[in-house]
């Protein structure tokens, strides 16, 4: 069974209602759980789909993350087609990569409400650091290689990083004009300042992309009331869901790490057995 928010889509005619444009680590898992309750349908959470969506969905996500709508109309149209494939059958989409393709989602779903989950900047920077640091470790890509259902995850993370910084995947050149968050260009070597620039850059990106009257900001600590008012729905019974994004990510990554270690152990053991058989045959012949 797939983890929550990594589930398959519902029927293709399911109305898409909400673009969750907030950064990762701003309560996106809690928001997705709340929206799934309010809108009675599955929500596409990019982080969970990257880890648990399966090889076909990962391939679509990697293709999407390699499209740079700032470079050409062709890539923008291609990005929209891929977004449509990924989000059809869901009532909302959240987290990366959806929060980096808000303009394209607005084109696809002009009637959707844009909800931006928020968090105090300093707290977000301290929270995001361990997540971003994990993705940059030397063993990250190698560990996932033997897992067909997760092999593309490191490449997706790298492609998203290239888009933030304006890196052209074709020749490795960088351009501030192509950077989604140009503020990050002004920071060198200081991780805390870099993540702060990412936080500010995302806010600027949304202000450039979404008409002011359509931006809705929401802190998950405020509970059902403000969110239900934004969506024009009644407040449901029961407490608002408060889930820890980092704990959800850690649990998912730990599970894949165990799978990766086991897969590598099996591969190494298999190679060792094969080498032993070949050595014994060689000795028997000679």
C-alpha atoms as an extended CHARMM CRD file, in Angstrom:
* protein
*
       286  EXT
         1         1  UNK       CA              0.0000000000        0.0000000000        0.0000000000  PROA      1               0.0000000000
         2         2  UNK       CA              1.3930000000        3.3900000000       -0.9730000000  PROA      2               0.0000000000
         3         3  UNK       CA              2.0200000000        5.9490000000        1.7910000000  PROA      3               0.0000000000
         4         4  UNK       CA             -0.5110000000        8.7390000000        2.1010000000  PROA      4               0.0000000000
         5         5  UNK       CA             -0.2810000000       11.2920000000       -0.7420000000  PROA      5               0.0000000000
         6         6  UNK       CA              1.6890000000        8.8430000000       -2.8930000000  PROA      6               0.0000000000
         7         7  UNK       CA             -1.4880000000        7.0010000000       -3.8530000000  PROA      7               0.0000000000
         8         8  UNK       CA             -2.7110000000        6.6100000000       -7.4500000000  PROA      8               0.0000000000
         9         9  UNK       CA             -5.0730000000        9.2280000000       -8.9120000000  PROA      9               0.0000000000
        10        10  UNK       CA             -8.8350000000        8.9840000000       -8.8350000000  PROA      10              0.0000000000
        11        11  UNK       CA            -11.0240000000        9.1950000000      -11.9410000000  PROA      11              0.0000000000
        12        12  UNK       CA             -9.7200000000       11.4860000000      -14.7310000000  PROA      12              0.0000000000
        13        13  UNK       CA            -12.7330000000       13.7960000000      -14.3600000000  PROA      13              0.0000000000
        14        14  UNK       CA            -11.8970000000       14.5310000000      -10.7050000000  PROA      14              0.0000000000
        15        15  UNK       CA            -11.8850000000       18.3490000000      -10.3960000000  PROA      15              0.0000000000
        16        16  UNK       CA             -8.5030000000       19.8610000000       -9.5510000000  PROA      16              0.0000000000
        17        17  UNK       CA             -9.1590000000       22.5500000000       -6.9360000000  PROA      17              0.0000000000
        18        18  UNK       CA             -5.9970000000       23.7470000000       -5.1900000000  PROA      18              0.0000000000
        19        19  UNK       CA             -2.4100000000       24.6150000000       -6.1180000000  PROA      19              0.0000000000
        20        20  UNK       CA             -0.3730000000       24.3830000000       -2.9060000000  PROA      20              0.0000000000
        21        21  UNK       CA              2.4930000000       26.7470000000       -3.6870000000  PROA      21              0.0000000000
        22        22  UNK       CA              4.3200000000       26.7460000000       -0.3530000000  PROA      22              0.0000000000
        23        23  UNK       CA              7.8670000000       25.5100000000        0.0870000000  PROA      23              0.0000000000
        24        24  UNK       CA              8.6580000000       22.0620000000        1.4040000000  PROA      24              0.0000000000
        25        25  UNK       CA              8.8760000000       21.9480000000        5.2190000000  PROA      25              0.0000000000
        26        26  UNK       CA              6.0310000000       24.4320000000        5.7030000000  PROA      26              0.0000000000
        27        27  UNK       CA              3.4430000000       21.8760000000        6.7600000000  PROA      27              0.0000000000
        28        28  UNK       CA              2.7650000000       20.5100000000        3.2890000000  PROA      28              0.0000000000
        29        29  UNK       CA              1.9320000000       17.0000000000        4.5310000000  PROA      29              0.0000000000
        30        30  UNK       CA             -0.5600000000       18.3730000000        7.0670000000  PROA      30              0.0000000000
        31        31  UNK       CA             -2.0790000000       20.6200000000        4.3970000000  PROA      31              0.0000000000
        32        32  UNK       CA             -2.4200000000       17.7080000000        1.9720000000  PROA      32              0.0000000000
        33        33  UNK       CA             -4.1650000000       15.5870000000        4.5970000000  PROA      33              0.0000000000
        34        34  UNK       CA             -6.5490000000       18.4530000000        5.3620000000  PROA      34              0.0000000000
        35        35  UNK       CA             -7.3160000000       19.0490000000        1.6690000000  PROA      35              0.0000000000
        36        36  UNK       CA             -7.9160000000       15.3610000000        1.0670000000  PROA      36              0.0000000000
        37        37  UNK       CA            -10.5670000000       15.4930000000        3.7920000000  PROA      37              0.0000000000
        38        38  UNK       CA            -12.1630000000       18.7640000000        2.6490000000  PROA      38              0.0000000000
        39        39  UNK       CA            -12.1860000000       17.9470000000       -1.0750000000  PROA      39              0.0000000000
        40        40  UNK       CA            -12.8480000000       14.2070000000       -0.7620000000  PROA      40              0.0000000000
        41        41  UNK       CA            -10.0820000000       13.0950000000       -3.0830000000  PROA      41              0.0000000000
        42        42  UNK       CA             -6.3800000000       12.2440000000       -3.3640000000  PROA      42              0.0000000000
        43        43  UNK       CA             -3.7390000000       14.9720000000       -3.2020000000  PROA      43              0.0000000000
        44        44  UNK       CA             -0.4940000000       14.8300000000       -5.1890000000  PROA      44              0.0000000000
        45        45  UNK       CA              2.4010000000       15.4680000000       -2.7790000000  PROA      45              0.0000000000
        46        46  UNK       CA              5.5440000000       15.7460000000       -4.8830000000  PROA      46              0.0000000000
        47        47  UNK       CA              7.9890000000       14.6560000000       -2.1870000000  PROA      47              0.0000000000
        48        48  UNK       CA              6.0420000000       11.4970000000       -1.4080000000  PROA      48              0.0000000000
        49        49  UNK       CA              5.5270000000       10.7520000000       -5.0980000000  PROA      49              0.0000000000
        50        50  UNK       CA              9.2810000000       11.0880000000       -5.7480000000  PROA      50              0.0000000000
        51        51  UNK       CA              9.9760000000        8.4550000000       -3.1210000000  PROA      51              0.0000000000
        52        52  UNK       CA              6.9890000000        6.1330000000       -3.5020000000  PROA      52              0.0000000000
        53        53  UNK       CA              5.2370000000        6.8930000000       -6.7900000000  PROA      53              0.0000000000
        54        54  UNK       CA              6.9360000000        4.0880000000       -8.6880000000  PROA      54              0.0000000000
        55        55  UNK       CA              9.2990000000        4.0670000000      -11.6610000000  PROA      55              0.0000000000
        56        56  UNK       CA              6.7900000000        5.2920000000      -14.2800000000  PROA      56              0.0000000000
        57        57  UNK       CA              5.7180000000        8.2880000000      -12.2030000000  PROA      57              0.0000000000
        58        58  UNK       CA              9.3300000000        9.0410000000      -11.3130000000  PROA      58              0.0000000000
        59        59  UNK       CA             10.1970000000        9.0600000000      -15.0180000000  PROA      59              0.0000000000
        60        60  UNK       CA              7.4320000000       11.6220000000      -15.6590000000  PROA      60              0.0000000000
        61        61  UNK       CA              8.6250000000       13.7550000000      -12.7540000000  PROA      61              0.0000000000
        62        62  UNK       CA             12.2310000000       13.6840000000      -13.9640000000  PROA      62              0.0000000000
        63        63  UNK       CA             11.1210000000       14.7170000000      -17.4590000000  PROA      63              0.0000000000
        64        64  UNK       CA              9.1300000000       17.5750000000      -15.9290000000  PROA      64              0.0000000000
        65        65  UNK       CA             11.9840000000       18.7900000000      -13.7250000000  PROA      65              0.0000000000
        66        66  UNK       CA             14.2610000000       18.9390000000      -16.7640000000  PROA      66              0.0000000000
        67        67  UNK       CA             11.9030000000       21.3730000000      -18.5140000000  PROA      67              0.0000000000
        68        68  UNK       CA             12.7410000000       25.0470000000      -18.0740000000  PROA      68              0.0000000000
        69        69  UNK       CA              9.7480000000       27.2130000000      -19.0850000000  PROA      69              0.0000000000
        70        70  UNK       CA             11.9590000000       30.2950000000      -18.8160000000  PROA      70              0.0000000000
        71        71  UNK       CA             14.1010000000       29.0180000000      -21.6960000000  PROA      71              0.0000000000
        72        72  UNK       CA             11.5050000000       28.5130000000      -24.4180000000  PROA      72              0.0000000000
        73        73  UNK       CA              7.8080000000       28.2320000000      -25.2060000000  PROA      73              0.0000000000
        74        74  UNK       CA              8.4440000000       24.6580000000      -26.3410000000  PROA      74              0.0000000000
        75        75  UNK       CA              9.6950000000       23.6450000000      -22.9050000000  PROA      75              0.0000000000
        76        76  UNK       CA              6.8490000000       25.5340000000      -21.2510000000  PROA      76              0.0000000000
        77        77  UNK       CA              4.2680000000       23.6210000000      -23.3150000000  PROA      77              0.0000000000
        78        78  UNK       CA              6.0540000000       20.3450000000      -22.6300000000  PROA      78              0.0000000000
        79        79  UNK       CA              6.0680000000       21.1080000000      -18.9090000000  PROA      79              0.0000000000
        80        80  UNK       CA              2.3150000000       21.7160000000      -18.9800000000  PROA      80              0.0000000000
        81        81  UNK       CA              1.6790000000       18.4120000000      -20.7390000000  PROA      81              0.0000000000
        82        82  UNK       CA              3.7490000000       16.5550000000      -18.1410000000  PROA      82              0.0000000000
        83        83  UNK       CA              2.0340000000       18.3920000000      -15.2830000000  PROA      83              0.0000000000
        84        84  UNK       CA             -1.3380000000       17.4060000000      -16.7130000000  PROA      84              0.0000000000
        85        85  UNK       CA             -0.2630000000       13.7580000000      -16.8020000000  PROA      85              0.0000000000
        86        86  UNK       CA              0.9380000000       13.9340000000      -13.2050000000  PROA      86              0.0000000000
        87        87  UNK       CA             -1.9860000000       15.8190000000      -11.6680000000  PROA      87              0.0000000000
        88        88  UNK       CA             -5.0370000000       14.5040000000      -13.5360000000  PROA      88              0.0000000000
        89        89  UNK       CA             -7.2200000000       12.6430000000      -11.0670000000  PROA      89              0.0000000000
        90        90  UNK       CA             -6.0490000000       14.6300000000       -8.0430000000  PROA      90              0.0000000000
        91        91  UNK       CA             -7.8910000000       17.4040000000       -6.2040000000  PROA      91              0.0000000000
        92        92  UNK       CA             -4.6980000000       19.3290000000       -5.3890000000  PROA      92              0.0000000000
        93        93  UNK       CA             -0.9180000000       19.2910000000       -5.7720000000  PROA      93              0.0000000000
        94        94  UNK       CA              1.7500000000       20.3120000000       -3.2560000000  PROA      94              0.0000000000
        95        95  UNK       CA              5.4810000000       20.3900000000       -2.5850000000  PROA      95              0.0000000000
        96        96  UNK       CA              8.2310000000       20.0430000000       -5.2050000000  PROA      96              0.0000000000
        97        97  UNK       CA              8.0210000000       20.1070000000       -8.1710000000  PROA      97              0.0000000000
        98        98  UNK       CA              4.4930000000       21.5990000000       -8.2260000000  PROA      98              0.0000000000
        99        99  UNK       CA              5.5330000000       24.6610000000       -6.2060000000  PROA      99              0.0000000000
       100       100  UNK       CA              8.1830000000       25.4390000000       -8.8620000000  PROA      100             0.0000000000
       101       101  UNK       CA              5.7150000000       25.2300000000      -11.7920000000  PROA      101             0.0000000000
       102       102  UNK       CA              2.9280000000       27.4190000000      -10.4280000000  PROA      102             0.0000000000
       103       103  UNK       CA              2.5490000000       29.4930000000      -13.6040000000  PROA      103             0.0000000000
       104       104  UNK       CA              2.0830000000       26.3640000000      -15.6980000000  PROA      104             0.0000000000
       105       105  UNK       CA             -0.4180000000       24.9140000000      -13.2080000000  PROA      105             0.0000000000
       106       106  UNK       CA             -2.3780000000       28.1720000000      -13.3350000000  PROA      106             0.0000000000
       107       107  UNK       CA             -2.5860000000       27.8070000000      -17.1160000000  PROA      107             0.0000000000
       108       108  UNK       CA             -3.8620000000       24.2560000000      -16.7360000000  PROA      108             0.0000000000
       109       109  UNK       CA             -6.2730000000       25.0160000000      -13.8930000000  PROA      109             0.0000000000
       110       110  UNK       CA             -7.3390000000       28.6760000000      -14.1730000000  PROA      110             0.0000000000
       111       111  UNK       CA            -10.0750000000       28.2610000000      -11.5430000000  PROA      111             0.0000000000
       112       112  UNK       CA             -7.8370000000       26.6390000000       -8.9240000000  PROA      112             0.0000000000
       113       113  UNK       CA             -7.1950000000       28.3790000000       -5.6100000000  PROA      113             0.0000000000
       114       114  UNK       CA             -3.5260000000       29.0870000000       -4.8420000000  PROA      114             0.0000000000
       115       115  UNK       CA             -2.7450000000       28.3210000000       -1.1880000000  PROA      115             0.0000000000
       116       116  UNK       CA              0.7410000000       29.1210000000        0.1200000000  PROA      116             0.0000000000
       117       117  UNK       CA              1.6500000000       27.3370000000        3.3420000000  PROA      117             0.0000000000
       118       118  UNK       CA              3.9280000000       29.5510000000        5.4180000000  PROA      118             0.0000000000
       119       119  UNK       CA              6.5020000000       29.3040000000        8.1720000000  PROA      119             0.0000000000
       120       120  UNK       CA              8.7590000000       31.7950000000        9.9280000000  PROA      120             0.0000000000
       121       121  UNK       CA             11.9160000000       32.2690000000        7.8510000000  PROA      121             0.0000000000
       122       122  UNK       CA             14.4990000000       31.3800000000       10.5110000000  PROA      122             0.0000000000
       123       123  UNK       CA             12.6350000000       28.2350000000       11.5480000000  PROA      123             0.0000000000
       124       124  UNK       CA             12.2900000000       27.1850000000        7.9080000000  PROA      124             0.0000000000
       125       125  UNK       CA             16.0050000000       27.6920000000        7.1960000000  PROA      125             0.0000000000
       126       126  UNK       CA             16.9730000000       25.5700000000       10.2190000000  PROA      126             0.0000000000
       127       127  UNK       CA             14.4610000000       22.9110000000        9.1970000000  PROA      127             0.0000000000
       128       128  UNK       CA             15.3630000000       22.7960000000        5.4910000000  PROA      128             0.0000000000
       129       129  UNK       CA             19.1110000000       22.4860000000        6.0260000000  PROA      129             0.0000000000
       130       130  UNK       CA             19.1520000000       18.7890000000        7.0240000000  PROA      130             0.0000000000
       131       131  UNK       CA             16.8620000000       17.8810000000        4.0900000000  PROA      131             0.0000000000
       132       132  UNK       CA             18.9650000000       19.7460000000        1.5280000000  PROA      132             0.0000000000
       133       133  UNK       CA             22.1730000000       18.4540000000        3.0850000000  PROA      133             0.0000000000
       134       134  UNK       CA             21.0240000000       14.8490000000        2.8100000000  PROA      134             0.0000000000
       135       135  UNK       CA             20.3900000000       15.2770000000       -0.9070000000  PROA      135             0.0000000000
       136       136  UNK       CA             23.9710000000       16.4890000000       -1.4840000000  PROA      136             0.0000000000
       137       137  UNK       CA             25.7910000000       13.6030000000        0.2090000000  PROA      137             0.0000000000
       138       138  UNK       CA             28.2020000000       11.6190000000       -1.9730000000  PROA      138             0.0000000000
       139       139  UNK       CA             26.4630000000        8.2910000000       -1.3640000000  PROA      139             0.0000000000
       140       140  UNK       CA             22.9510000000        9.5550000000       -2.1640000000  PROA      140             0.0000000000
       141       141  UNK       CA             22.9190000000        8.7040000000       -5.8800000000  PROA      141             0.0000000000
       142       142  UNK       CA             24.8030000000        5.4180000000       -5.5580000000  PROA      142             0.0000000000
       143       143  UNK       CA             22.5520000000        4.1160000000       -2.7990000000  PROA      143             0.0000000000
       144       144  UNK       CA             19.3730000000        4.3670000000       -4.8660000000  PROA      144             0.0000000000
       145       145  UNK       CA             20.8510000000        2.9640000000       -8.0810000000  PROA      145             0.0000000000
       146       146  UNK       CA             19.8480000000       -0.7010000000       -7.4810000000  PROA      146             0.0000000000
       147       147  UNK       CA             16.2230000000        0.2650000000       -6.7230000000  PROA      147             0.0000000000
       148       148  UNK       CA             14.2100000000        0.5900000000       -9.9710000000  PROA      148             0.0000000000
       149       149  UNK       CA             11.2960000000        2.2520000000       -8.1520000000  PROA      149             0.0000000000
       150       150  UNK       CA             13.5320000000        4.9470000000       -6.6020000000  PROA      150             0.0000000000
       151       151  UNK       CA             16.5480000000        5.1570000000       -8.9320000000  PROA      151             0.0000000000
       152       152  UNK       CA             15.5540000000        8.5110000000      -10.4400000000  PROA      152             0.0000000000
       153       153  UNK       CA             15.0020000000       10.2800000000       -7.1190000000  PROA      153             0.0000000000
       154       154  UNK       CA             18.5300000000       11.7530000000       -6.8620000000  PROA      154             0.0000000000
       155       155  UNK       CA             18.3500000000       12.9250000000      -10.4960000000  PROA      155             0.0000000000
       156       156  UNK       CA             15.0110000000       14.6490000000       -9.8110000000  PROA      156             0.0000000000
       157       157  UNK       CA             16.5150000000       16.4690000000       -6.8230000000  PROA      157             0.0000000000
       158       158  UNK       CA             19.5180000000       17.5250000000       -8.9280000000  PROA      158             0.0000000000
       159       159  UNK       CA             17.2890000000       18.7870000000      -11.7630000000  PROA      159             0.0000000000
       160       160  UNK       CA             15.2440000000       20.8810000000       -9.3320000000  PROA      160             0.0000000000
       161       161  UNK       CA             18.4570000000       22.3690000000       -7.9610000000  PROA      161             0.0000000000
       162       162  UNK       CA             19.5820000000       23.2410000000      -11.4960000000  PROA      162             0.0000000000
       163       163  UNK       CA             16.3120000000       25.0690000000      -12.1050000000  PROA      163             0.0000000000
       164       164  UNK       CA             16.6540000000       27.0780000000       -8.8940000000  PROA      164             0.0000000000
       165       165  UNK       CA             20.1500000000       28.1890000000       -9.9150000000  PROA      165             0.0000000000
       166       166  UNK       CA             19.5490000000       28.6290000000      -13.6540000000  PROA      166             0.0000000000
       167       167  UNK       CA             21.8540000000       25.7980000000      -14.7590000000  PROA      167             0.0000000000
       168       168  UNK       CA             21.4720000000       24.7060000000      -18.3890000000  PROA      168             0.0000000000
       169       169  UNK       CA             21.4870000000       20.8970000000      -18.3130000000  PROA      169             0.0000000000
       170       170  UNK       CA             22.7790000000       20.7730000000      -21.9110000000  PROA      170             0.0000000000
       171       171  UNK       CA             26.1290000000       22.4600000000      -21.3200000000  PROA      171             0.0000000000
       172       172  UNK       CA             26.3100000000       23.1480000000      -17.5790000000  PROA      172             0.0000000000
       173       173  UNK       CA             26.3670000000       26.9380000000      -18.0070000000  PROA      173             0.0000000000
       174       174  UNK       CA             24.5810000000       29.1210000000      -15.4450000000  PROA      174             0.0000000000
       175       175  UNK       CA             22.4440000000       32.1650000000      -16.0460000000  PROA      175             0.0000000000
       176       176  UNK       CA             20.7700000000       34.4330000000      -13.5080000000  PROA      176             0.0000000000
       177       177  UNK       CA             18.0920000000       35.1680000000      -16.1190000000  PROA      177             0.0000000000
       178       178  UNK       CA             17.1360000000       31.4800000000      -16.1890000000  PROA      178             0.0000000000
       179       179  UNK       CA             17.2890000000       31.0450000000      -12.3990000000  PROA      179             0.0000000000
       180       180  UNK       CA             13.9540000000       30.5490000000      -10.7030000000  PROA      180             0.0000000000
       181       181  UNK       CA             15.3970000000       32.1690000000       -7.5730000000  PROA      181             0.0000000000
       182       182  UNK       CA             17.9420000000       34.7800000000       -8.7490000000  PROA      182             0.0000000000
       183       183  UNK       CA             18.6170000000       35.8070000000       -5.1320000000  PROA      183             0.0000000000
       184       184  UNK       CA             20.5820000000       32.5790000000       -4.6660000000  PROA      184             0.0000000000
       185       185  UNK       CA             23.1480000000       33.9090000000       -7.1420000000  PROA      185             0.0000000000
       186       186  UNK       CA             24.2450000000       36.5320000000       -4.6210000000  PROA      186             0.0000000000
       187       187  UNK       CA             25.2050000000       33.9520000000       -1.9940000000  PROA      187             0.0000000000
       188       188  UNK       CA             28.4060000000       31.8970000000       -2.0070000000  PROA      188             0.0000000000
       189       189  UNK       CA             29.5970000000       29.3840000000        0.5740000000  PROA      189             0.0000000000
       190       190  UNK       CA             27.1830000000       30.2220000000        3.4140000000  PROA      190             0.0000000000
       191       191  UNK       CA             24.5200000000       27.5000000000        3.6440000000  PROA      191             0.0000000000
       192       192  UNK       CA             22.2480000000       29.4420000000        6.0230000000  PROA      192             0.0000000000
       193       193  UNK       CA             22.3270000000       32.5160000000        3.8050000000  PROA      193             0.0000000000
       194       194  UNK       CA             21.7450000000       30.3310000000        0.7330000000  PROA      194             0.0000000000
       195       195  UNK       CA             18.5990000000       28.7800000000        2.1960000000  PROA      195             0.0000000000
       196       196  UNK       CA             17.4410000000       32.2100000000        3.3170000000  PROA      196             0.0000000000
       197       197  UNK       CA             17.8380000000       33.4180000000       -0.2700000000  PROA      197             0.0000000000
       198       198  UNK       CA             15.8230000000       30.4110000000       -1.4380000000  PROA      198             0.0000000000
       199       199  UNK       CA             13.0450000000       31.3180000000        1.0210000000  PROA      199             0.0000000000
       200       200  UNK       CA             12.9430000000       34.9490000000       -0.1280000000  PROA      200             0.0000000000
       201       201  UNK       CA             13.3740000000       33.9650000000       -3.7750000000  PROA      201             0.0000000000
       202       202  UNK       CA             10.3580000000       31.6860000000       -3.6690000000  PROA      202             0.0000000000
       203       203  UNK       CA              8.1950000000       34.4700000000       -2.2360000000  PROA      203             0.0000000000
       204       204  UNK       CA              9.3560000000       36.7900000000       -5.0330000000  PROA      204             0.0000000000
       205       205  UNK       CA              8.6860000000       34.0800000000       -7.6210000000  PROA      205             0.0000000000
       206       206  UNK       CA              5.0900000000       33.7320000000       -6.4030000000  PROA      206             0.0000000000
       207       207  UNK       CA              4.5210000000       37.4920000000       -6.4090000000  PROA      207             0.0000000000
       208       208  UNK       CA              5.7670000000       37.6060000000      -10.0220000000  PROA      208             0.0000000000
       209       209  UNK       CA              3.6660000000       34.6270000000      -11.0550000000  PROA      209             0.0000000000
       210       210  UNK       CA              0.3320000000       34.7990000000       -9.2410000000  PROA      210             0.0000000000
       211       211  UNK       CA             -2.0480000000       37.7850000000       -9.2720000000  PROA      211             0.0000000000
       212       212  UNK       CA             -2.1350000000       39.2930000000       -5.7780000000  PROA      212             0.0000000000
       213       213  UNK       CA             -5.8820000000       38.7490000000       -5.4380000000  PROA      213             0.0000000000
       214       214  UNK       CA             -5.4190000000       35.0110000000       -6.0200000000  PROA      214             0.0000000000
       215       215  UNK       CA             -2.6420000000       34.4090000000       -3.4700000000  PROA      215             0.0000000000
       216       216  UNK       CA             -3.8750000000       32.8940000000       -0.2100000000  PROA      216             0.0000000000
       217       217  UNK       CA             -1.4100000000       32.4610000000        2.6660000000  PROA      217             0.0000000000
       218       218  UNK       CA             -2.0310000000       29.8220000000        5.2970000000  PROA      218             0.0000000000
       219       219  UNK       CA             -0.2500000000       28.7200000000        8.4660000000  PROA      219             0.0000000000
       220       220  UNK       CA             -1.2030000000       25.1520000000        9.3970000000  PROA      220             0.0000000000
       221       221  UNK       CA             -1.1320000000       26.2030000000       13.0680000000  PROA      221             0.0000000000
       222       222  UNK       CA             -4.2890000000       28.2410000000       12.4030000000  PROA      222             0.0000000000
       223       223  UNK       CA             -6.3420000000       25.0990000000       11.8080000000  PROA      223             0.0000000000
       224       224  UNK       CA             -9.5020000000       24.5220000000        9.8090000000  PROA      224             0.0000000000
       225       225  UNK       CA            -11.1220000000       27.9620000000        9.9460000000  PROA      225             0.0000000000
       226       226  UNK       CA             -8.9640000000       30.0520000000        7.5690000000  PROA      226             0.0000000000
       227       227  UNK       CA             -8.4520000000       27.1740000000        5.1200000000  PROA      227             0.0000000000
       228       228  UNK       CA            -12.1690000000       26.3820000000        4.9210000000  PROA      228             0.0000000000
       229       229  UNK       CA            -12.9410000000       30.0630000000        4.3960000000  PROA      229             0.0000000000
       230       230  UNK       CA            -10.4480000000       30.1990000000        1.4910000000  PROA      230             0.0000000000
       231       231  UNK       CA            -12.0910000000       27.2070000000       -0.1630000000  PROA      231             0.0000000000
       232       232  UNK       CA            -15.6820000000       28.0860000000        0.6650000000  PROA      232             0.0000000000
       233       233  UNK       CA            -16.3760000000       24.8240000000        2.4890000000  PROA      233             0.0000000000
       234       234  UNK       CA            -17.7300000000       23.9700000000        5.9170000000  PROA      234             0.0000000000
       235       235  UNK       CA            -15.4250000000       23.2380000000        8.8320000000  PROA      235             0.0000000000
       236       236  UNK       CA            -15.3460000000       19.4590000000        9.3780000000  PROA      236             0.0000000000
       237       237  UNK       CA            -15.5680000000       17.6910000000       12.6940000000  PROA      237             0.0000000000
       238       238  UNK       CA            -12.3860000000       16.5740000000       14.3750000000  PROA      238             0.0000000000
       239       239  UNK       CA             -8.9980000000       18.2140000000       14.9110000000  PROA      239             0.0000000000
       240       240  UNK       CA             -6.9090000000       19.6680000000       12.1130000000  PROA      240             0.0000000000
       241       241  UNK       CA             -4.1660000000       17.1950000000       11.0820000000  PROA      241             0.0000000000
       242       242  UNK       CA             -0.7050000000       18.1250000000       12.3190000000  PROA      242             0.0000000000
       243       243  UNK       CA              1.9050000000       15.8690000000       10.7650000000  PROA      243             0.0000000000
       244       244  UNK       CA              5.6610000000       16.3060000000       10.8420000000  PROA      244             0.0000000000
       245       245  UNK       CA              7.0090000000       16.7030000000        7.2880000000  PROA      245             0.0000000000
       246       246  UNK       CA             10.5600000000       15.8340000000        8.3320000000  PROA      246             0.0000000000
       247       247  UNK       CA              9.4650000000       12.7150000000       10.2030000000  PROA      247             0.0000000000
       248       248  UNK       CA              7.4940000000       11.6260000000        7.1370000000  PROA      248             0.0000000000
       249       249  UNK       CA             10.5160000000       12.2010000000        4.8920000000  PROA      249             0.0000000000
       250       250  UNK       CA             12.8830000000       10.5020000000        7.3370000000  PROA      250             0.0000000000
       251       251  UNK       CA             10.6610000000        7.4390000000        7.5700000000  PROA      251             0.0000000000
       252       252  UNK       CA             10.4240000000        7.2340000000        3.7820000000  PROA      252             0.0000000000
       253       253  UNK       CA             14.1480000000        7.7440000000        3.1980000000  PROA      253             0.0000000000
       254       254  UNK       CA             15.1340000000        5.3130000000        5.9620000000  PROA      254             0.0000000000
       255       255  UNK       CA             12.9640000000        2.6480000000        4.3760000000  PROA      255             0.0000000000
       256       256  UNK       CA             14.5980000000        3.2090000000        0.9920000000  PROA      256             0.0000000000
       257       257  UNK       CA             18.0750000000        3.2810000000        2.5610000000  PROA      257             0.0000000000
       258       258  UNK       CA             17.4350000000       -0.1480000000        4.0660000000  PROA      258             0.0000000000
       259       259  UNK       CA             16.2130000000       -1.4040000000        0.6830000000  PROA      259             0.0000000000
       260       260  UNK       CA             19.2800000000        0.0870000000       -1.0120000000  PROA      260             0.0000000000
       261       261  UNK       CA             21.7110000000       -1.4700000000        1.4650000000  PROA      261             0.0000000000
       262       262  UNK       CA             20.0290000000       -4.8570000000        1.1050000000  PROA      262             0.0000000000
       263       263  UNK       CA             20.0580000000       -4.5890000000       -2.6930000000  PROA      263             0.0000000000
       264       264  UNK       CA             23.7540000000       -3.6890000000       -2.7270000000  PROA      264             0.0000000000
       265       265  UNK       CA             24.5120000000       -6.5570000000       -0.3190000000  PROA      265             0.0000000000
       266       266  UNK       CA             22.7160000000       -8.9930000000       -2.6120000000  PROA      266             0.0000000000
       267       267  UNK       CA             24.5630000000       -7.6170000000       -5.6590000000  PROA      267             0.0000000000
       268       268  UNK       CA             27.9560000000       -7.8300000000       -3.9670000000  PROA      268             0.0000000000
       269       269  UNK       CA             27.2380000000      -11.3340000000       -2.6860000000  PROA      269             0.0000000000
       270       270  UNK       CA             26.1060000000      -12.3890000000       -6.1580000000  PROA      270             0.0000000000
       271       271  UNK       CA             29.2800000000      -11.0360000000       -7.7420000000  PROA      271             0.0000000000
       272       272  UNK       CA             31.3780000000      -12.7620000000       -5.0890000000  PROA      272             0.0000000000
       273       273  UNK       CA             29.6600000000      -16.0870000000       -5.7780000000  PROA      273             0.0000000000
       274       274  UNK       CA             30.0770000000      -15.6470000000       -9.5280000000  PROA      274             0.0000000000
       275       275  UNK       CA             33.7800000000      -14.8400000000       -9.1430000000  PROA      275             0.0000000000
       276       276  UNK       CA             34.2100000000      -17.8800000000       -6.8990000000  PROA      276             0.0000000000
       277       277  UNK       CA             32.5570000000      -20.1470000000       -9.4650000000  PROA      277             0.0000000000
       278       278  UNK       CA             34.7060000000      -18.7650000000      -12.2950000000  PROA      278             0.0000000000
       279       279  UNK       CA             37.9120000000      -19.1370000000      -10.2320000000  PROA      279             0.0000000000
       280       280  UNK       CA             37.0570000000      -22.7360000000       -9.3800000000  PROA      280             0.0000000000
       281       281  UNK       CA             36.3460000000      -23.5440000000      -13.0360000000  PROA      281             0.0000000000
       282       282  UNK       CA             39.6020000000      -21.9170000000      -14.0780000000  PROA      282             0.0000000000
       283       283  UNK       CA             41.5060000000      -24.0130000000      -11.5370000000  PROA      283             0.0000000000
       284       284  UNK       CA             39.7300000000      -27.1900000000      -12.6500000000  PROA      284             0.0000000000
       285       285  UNK       CA             40.6950000000      -26.5740000000      -16.2840000000  PROA      285             0.0000000000
       286       286  UNK       CA             44.2980000000      -25.6540000000      -15.5490000000  PROA      286             0.0000000000
